[in-house]
Structure formats: structure tokens, C-alpha cells
Amino acid sequence: MSMLQIYLRDFEGYKNTTAELIRLRPQQSACWISHAISLHFLKDYTAAVQTVEHYDRLEPVCLKTYP
């Protein structure tokens, strides 16, 4: 779904999809990076950097919680 949204340049929909993926699988780094990319596509660069930084702080917790 998300790849189709990128292809169709539905970046707002892509952002919503990646946010839902983070909610469902917060331990997967690809979800966080995809969300940061969606924010970058929407030219919300500050939020994109904050998303990566937030995941960077959570990473040790996520690895302990979900082996």
C-alpha cells in the first residue's frame, strides 16, 4: 500500500500509513525510517529529524521489549 501511495505521490496518505505501521510494529526500524521519509516528502524536515532521533532514543528499549 505504501509503495503505491509513493508512486501516486499521495504523501499525506503515506504518512498516515507509516504512522499506523509504527503503532503496530514499533520495534521495526524500517517503520520509523519510512515515517521520517514521508515527513521529508511533505517538507516537514524538522519532524523527520525528530522522528529519527526519537527512534534512536527508543531503540535499546525496543530491542529489550521485543527480542
C-alpha positions in Angstrom: 0.0 0.0 0.0 2.7 2.5 1.0 4.6 1.9 -2.2 1.5 2.7 -4.3 1.0 5.9 -2.2 4.5 7.0 -3.0 4.0 6.1 -6.7 0.8 8.2 -6.8 2.5 11.0 -4.8 -0.1 10.6 -2.0 2.4 11.7 0.6 -0.2 12.6 3.2 -1.6 9.1 2.9 1.9 7.6 3.0 2.5 9.5 6.3 -0.7 8.1 7.8 0.2 4.5 6.7 3.7 4.7 8.2 2.3 6.2 11.4 -0.1 3.2 11.6 2.8 0.8 11.0 4.7 2.4 13.8 1.7 1.8 16.1 1.5 -1.8 15.0 5.2 -2.6 15.0 7.3 0.0 16.9 10.2 -2.4 17.2 11.0 -2.3 13.5 13.3 0.4 12.4 12.0 0.3 8.8 8.7 1.7 10.0 10.4 4.6 11.7 12.6 5.4 8.8 9.7 5.2 6.4 7.8 7.6 8.5 10.7 10.0 8.6 10.9 9.7 4.8 7.2 10.5 4.5 7.7 13.6 6.6 10.6 14.6 4.4 8.4 14.2 1.3 5.9 16.6 2.9 8.8 19.1 3.5 8.4 18.8 7.3 12.2 18.4 7.8 12.2 19.2 11.5 9.6 16.4 12.2 11.6 14.0 10.0 14.7 14.6 12.1 12.8 14.4 15.3 11.3 11.0 14.3 14.8 9.6 13.7 16.1 11.0 16.9 13.0 9.6 18.8 13.6 6.1 17.4 17.3 6.4 18.2 16.4 7.0 21.9 13.9 4.2 21.9 16.0 1.6 20.1 17.5 0.0 23.2 14.1 -0.2 24.8 12.5 -1.7 21.7 15.2 -4.4 21.4 14.7 -5.4 25.1 11.0 -5.5 24.8 10.7 -7.4 21.5 13.5 -9.9 21.1 
